[in-house]
C-alpha cells in the first residue's frame, strides 16, 4: 500500500529531524533524564518507521487485511508512544507518560499482525 510507504517516508524524515533537534536544540535546556526520554521516542519512531516501510513493501506483494491493520497499529504506536514521550520530555506533564504504554501495546499488536500475515501468506 503506497500510503504506508509515504507515511514511512514522512516518519523517517521526522525522526531524523526530531533526533537532530533533541541533540542540538534541546541540549542544555532539558535534564539528562528528559533528553534520554526524547532519545527513546526518536529510536522507537525510527524502528517503527522501518516497520511501516516493510509493511508497505509487503502489501505491494500481497493483500492482507491483517497486514493493513499492522501498518495502522505501527502508525498509532508512533503517535501514542513517541508522540507522548516527546511531549512528556519537554513539559514534564505525567499524564502524557501514562498514555505512552497504549502506544507500546499498539506496537505489539502491529508486530503480531505482521508476523501472522507473513506466516499465513508468504
C-alpha positions in Angstrom: 0.0 0.0 0.0 1.5 3.2 -1.2 0.1 5.1 1.8 2.3 3.2 4.3 5.4 3.9 2.1 4.5 7.6 2.2 3.8 7.6 5.9 7.1 5.7 6.4 9.0 8.4 4.5 7.3 11.2 6.4 8.0 9.5 9.7 11.6 8.8 8.7 12.1 12.5 8.0 10.5 13.5 11.2 12.6 11.0 13.3 15.8 12.4 11.9 14.7 16.0 12.3 13.5 15.4 15.9 16.6 13.5 16.7 18.8 16.4 15.5 16.6 18.9 17.3 16.9 16.9 20.5 20.7 16.6 20.2 21.3 20.3 19.2 18.3 22.3 20.1 17.3 20.8 23.5 20.8 20.1 24.9 21.2 22.3 28.0 17.5 23.1 28.0 16.3 19.7 29.3 17.5 17.5 32.1 19.6 14.4 31.2 16.6 12.2 32.0 14.3 14.2 29.7 16.9 14.0 26.9 17.0 10.2 27.4 13.2 10.1 27.1 13.4 12.2 23.9 16.0 9.8 22.5 13.8 6.8 23.3 11.0 8.5 21.4 13.2 9.1 18.4 14.5 5.5 18.5 11.1 3.9 18.7 9.8 6.2 16.0 12.6 5.2 13.6 12.3 1.5 14.4 8.6 1.6 13.6 9.1 3.8 10.6 11.1 0.8 9.2 8.1 -1.4 10.1 5.8 0.9 8.2 8.1 0.7 5.2 8.3 -3.1 5.3 4.5 -3.3 5.7 4.1 -1.1 2.6 6.5 -3.2 0.6 4.9 -6.4 1.6 1.5 -5.0 0.7 2.8 -4.5 -2.8 3.2 -8.3 -3.0 0.1 -9.5 -1.1 -3.1 -8.0 0.0 -3.9 -8.9 3.6 -6.3 -7.2 6.0 -4.0 -8.2 8.9 -1.1 -6.6 7.2 -3.1 -3.4 6.6 -4.0 -3.4 10.3 -0.4 -3.9 11.2 0.6 -0.8 9.4 -2.1 1.2 11.1 -1.0 -0.1 14.5 2.5 0.9 13.8 1.3 4.4 13.0 -0.9 4.6 16.1 2.0 3.4 18.1 4.3 6.1 16.8 1.8 8.8 17.6 0.9 7.5 21.0 4.3 6.1 22.2 6.8 8.5 20.6 4.4 11.5 20.5 3.6 11.3 24.2 7.2 10.8 25.1 8.1 13.9 23.1 5.5 16.0 24.9 6.3 14.5 28.3 10.1 15.1 28.0 9.6 18.8 27.2 6.7 19.5 29.6 7.1 17.1 32.4 3.3 16.5 32.5 2.9 12.9 33.8 -0.5 12.4 32.1 1.4 12.0 28.8 3.7 9.4 30.3 0.6 7.4 31.3 -0.6 7.3 27.7 2.7 6.0 26.4 2.0 2.3 27.2 -1.1 2.4 25.0 1.3 3.2 22.1 3.5 0.3 23.2 0.6 -2.0 23.0 -0.2 -0.8 19.5 3.3 -1.6 18.5 3.0 -5.1 19.9 -0.3 -5.6 18.1 1.3 -4.4 14.9 4.2 -6.9 15.2 1.8 -9.8 15.9 -0.4 -8.9 13.0 2.6 -8.5 10.7 4.1 -11.8 11.8 0.7 -13.6 11.4 0.2 -12.2 7.9 3.7 -13.2 6.8 3.3 -16.7 8.1 -0.1 -17.1 6.5 0.5 -15.5 3.1 4.2 -15.9 2.4 
